[in-house]
Amino acid sequence: MSIRRTRRFLYLLARILGDVNAVKRGTAGKRVARRMTGRATGKALRRLFK
């Protein structure tokens, strides 16, 4: 297994564990909102500096 695939798997696992933890704490809505905001900001910055 390459380093790239291992890294990708670890980040995926961390995201899933973070989601599970947020559900347990009752803060899943905040997490989803932050993820959506981050994606929108990333797209806007990509367009700005393209």
Protein Blocks (a to p, Z undefined) as FASTA:
>chain_A
ZZklmmmmmmmmmmmmmmmmmmmnopmmmmmmmmmmmmmmmmmmmmmmZZ
